[in-house]
Amino acid sequence: MSRVPGWLGRLGGKLTEMGERWDERRGEAAGDEAPAPASPPESVPPPPSYAPAVAARPDPVATIPWGMRVAAEAGWRLLVLAGTLWVLMRVISAVQLVVLAFVAALLVTAMLQPTVARLKRLGLPRGLATAVTAIAGFVVMGLVGWFVVWQVMDNLDNLSDRVRDGIEELKRWLLDSPFHVTESQINDIAKNLSDTIGTNTEEITSAGLQGVTVMVEVLTGILLAMFSTLFLLYDGKRIWQWVLKLVPAQAREGVAGAGPRAWRTLTAYVRGTVIVALIDAIFIGLGIYFLDVPLAVPLAVFIFLFAFIPLVGAVISGALAVVVALVTQGVFTALMVLIVVLAVQQLEGHVLQPFILGRAVRVHPLGVVLAVAAGGLTAGIGGAVVAVPLVAVTNTVVGYLRAYSKEQAMRSGPPPYGATAVEIAVAPRPPASPLKDSAAGEERE
């Protein structure tokens, strides 16, 4: 019996040895199927001690100052805007005649629109009211132009005689003046002037042909302005509604609110300018007439027309009146005309414009000067005429859109809380306008 435990121990050892061999064989079989483990990467040897130290380079964006990055961001956007403006100006200059005719039609429509509204309130149909107003307005403008031309042609002979007498008087004054001018020098100046005119005959002829081309363009622009005025008077509301459909939906509400305000500004500017120009023409024309200066009525009409060019127009028309008085009546009469012109212009600048235009057209004098200069350089006299109303309308539209965007931001922002909510809650309610009160009363009824 003592041999049994020993036999059992040897049997257990053999079984254990067989299990270990079996495990080894299974491990070898699994190792043949599995990929071999990756070898560890080779370590980079450190640089030698004599090699110079190289500092790490920072991010290029981080090295540029913040102000320079902002300037660069604003710079390329300004370049895009400048390029867009340049392309727009090139397009406008290509169709300059059409643009000026349409702008002139807008100005005439702003002047005639109140008459159409009054006739409609009296019971006339819209088409008949538009036709009566347009025909009456165009007839009055045509009669004024015909009267000016007739007065100039009727007084041309008398004016030429007075100019000749004035030149002779100026010649005698130069001979008796302390400037030591001799008659031979005056004759040399006259001969040089005559020779210059004779040698530049071709240039004068080409200038005359160019003047004929300009007259054709002017007549074309007048016809375009007349047709545009007629359609704007008759169908202006539907034209504006069609224009609103071209505006993106997000900005349509703001543009729809800015449009009537811009139109009121333009109407106020045209009305005020017409009244001021009429007062200038009447007073300066009366002064010229009582001083016995020829062409008093045509000069008054020129003063009325040039009054539509702010600042520059008054200077040109006044200088023209003074020159005509100097050539035809002498130095004393010219000095008196100058006093009359300056007095009326001072009355216009300090009383008439602030009282008549009021707050409807709020443009700084520097803005007026720059606008007139830019308009004159871009499109000549027409550009100078439309520059100031364009700036006034733009000022009104930008101010309204700024206030509208601020109001929209307040509506879309988070509701007030804390002390702000308490202040809003205890703030008195602003009084409603009479128009809103009457509309609310009508809705209640």
Beta strands, then each sheet from edge to edge (+ up, - down):
end
